[in-house]
Each structure stands twice: as C-alpha cells, then as structure tokens.
Amino acid sequence: MTADSTPALVRQADADTDGPAPAGPPAGRGPRARNTKAYLKYVAAKIVGAAVSLFAVLVTSFFLFRLIPSDPVKQMTGGRPVSAQQLDSLRHQFGLDQPMWQQFTSYVGDALTGDFGTSFQFHAPVMDKITEALPATLLLTGTAYLLYSALGIWLGTRTAWRNGSMSDRFNTALALTLYSVPSFWLGLLLIIVFSVGIGPIPGMFPTGGLESGTETGFAYVLDVAHHMVLPVITLVAVGYAQTLLVMRSSLLDEMGSDYLTTARAKGLRDDTVRRKHAVPNAMLPTFTLMFVNLGHVVAGQILVETVFSWPGLGGLFYQGLSVPDLPLVQGLFFVFATAVILANTLADVLYPLLDPRVGR
C-alpha cells in the first residue's frame, strides 16, 4: 500500500513546491488586445476628423460661391428687360431676399438631411440633377482610373528596377512632361488632331458628347466607346504619369534595403525578389495615391468634361458656375469634397492593415 502510494505523494509534493502552472494573459489583455484597442482608437479619430472636415466643407461651400461678383437672378433673365418687381419676386422665390444668417441656417439644416435645394436654372432638385449626371462621370473617370492605375504601377515598377537604362530615362521624361501638361490643353490638342484633323491625319473621333443619339443596342455601346476614346486618353495620360513617378520613387527607396539583399543571397530569382518582396513594400505610397484618385472618380474632371462636352458632374458644375446657380454648385462642391474625404479616410483606415507601424 505504501509503495503504491509513494508516486502520488511525490507528485503532490512536487506540485505544492512548484506552485500552480503559469497561465497565459487574461482574456482581453496582451499584445493583440492592445493592438486592437489602439487600432480602434485610431479609426475613431480618423472618422471624427472626417466628420469635422465634412462640416467645414459644408460651411465653406455656402460662403465661397457667394463671393462670385454676379447676380444669379439677373443672369437667369438673359439680359431681357425685366422690371424691378419681377426681379424682387424671383429673389423671394429663390430665398435670396432673406438675411444671410437665415439663408445659412436653412442651407445647413436642409443639407444635413440630403436636401440641397432646387436648381435656379433647371428648376429641379439638385440631388436629382446630381444623380442624373453621376453615371456618365463614373463611366468616364472610372474607366480612366483603372487604366492609368494599372499602367502607372506596371511602368513605374519596370523603370525603377531598370534604373538608369534607356527605357527608364525615356519613360521618366515622358511622365514628367505629361504630368506638367494641363489636362484641358491636352484635351484641346487631341480634339484638333484627331477630331478636326490636321495635315494627313483625318478626323476620326467625335469632338464631344456621350453619344450620337441615333444608335441602339450593341451599336449604342460602340458609339459611347467611340466618344470616350479621346477624353479617356486625356485622363490616362495625366493620371498614369503621376502614378508612375510615385511608384518609381517608392521602389527606388526599397531597392537598397537589407531584406532584398538577403532574399538574393538565398538564391531567389531577381524577378521573384522584385514581385514578392520589393513591390509589395513599395506599393504603400502608391496605395495612398490610388485612394486619393479614387475620390476624384466621383468628383470628376471639370476641365476635361467641359472640353469634351461630357454630360457628367464636371460639366454640370461648369454650367452652374456660369449663372451662378448657387444651390447646384453648393451641392456639387459638397459631393466632390465628400468623395475625396471619404476616400482618404478609407485609405487611413486600411493603411495600418498593410503597415503595422501606422496607428499603433
């Protein structure tokens, strides 16, 4: 009995001597919990900052366009002889005879509910006009965004990896030139050369617009694509240049890093080192730029859309400025700024997931 009980007594003594087995960190504590808490605080701060920025834009959009030295009511009459009573009636109809503070409080209160008023020149709700023009802008700028992002990243990677080569010097010089060219000037040049025709080059593309208005079915799709060629080329030429330069600069900064030397020392192929090690780290600044440009997809390109008579938000904004149509330009300005702010906030929220050093 004694011999049989000895092992149990020994085990009990050992347990009493050594104390309880060490336990892991309590639930809700430890490095992972601290990181999650820090990340949530970081996200909350970014969301609060975005909300403050949106309110600042809302206030700015009200006062900014009232600095334009023009009378909207007189502009809408088109120079026709109108009596003072009729002008006063129009000002009362549009609420322009109210004190400035009352106009401001009414505007902010309505805007917070998504109501930006009625357009002076179109006599329709501003949000209806924005919704009507938004698809054309997304079609044009979205297509250009996908093309110039892919092209800029690909060429930026190749030029940086072959730094100093003839292709690197050519692509960098071309990108710097295109990035310095005003988009509206490039658009006008393309219209002169490829729409009007010059010398042996015949006019091959429409001068502007979204469609001819006579096609249906698949022919309509081809017609819209035909009208998109020149404005898309204009946007891609400027956009890819910016993306290429940022990607090239980021990759050049990574090329001298120790981890790439270690990867090569392990016998990895140069293509593998570039694709799996250098490019993912170099993508971080380009990632931010892509989200900034994503905001401009909704904001549109006012000058390019105006040059090509594209019926999107940019062209609508230009029409509103010509009056000025205060409710329309205020609503569009807020939508443009909101798109950019939300895209930047989304980039800030996602960035720590790619780079753990951020937001900790």
ABEGO torsion letter per residue (X at the ends): XAAAAAAAAAAAAAAAAAEBBBBBBBBGBEAAAAAAAAAAAAAAAAAAAAAAAAAAAAAAAAAAAAABBBBAAAAAAGGBBBBAAAAAAAAAAAGAABBAAAAAAAAAAAAAAGBAEBBAAAGBBAAAAAAAAAAAAAAAAAAAAAAAAAAAAAAAAAAAAABGBAAAAAAAAAAAAAAABBAAAAAAAAAAAAAAEBEABBBABBAEEABAGABBEAAAAAAAAAAAAAAAAAAAAAAAAAAAAAAAAAAAAAAABAAAAAAAAAGBBAAAAAAAAAAAAAAAAAAAAAAAAAAAAAAEBAAAAAAAGBBBAAAAAAAAAAOBBAAAAAAAAAAAAAAAAAAAAAAAAAAAAABAABGX
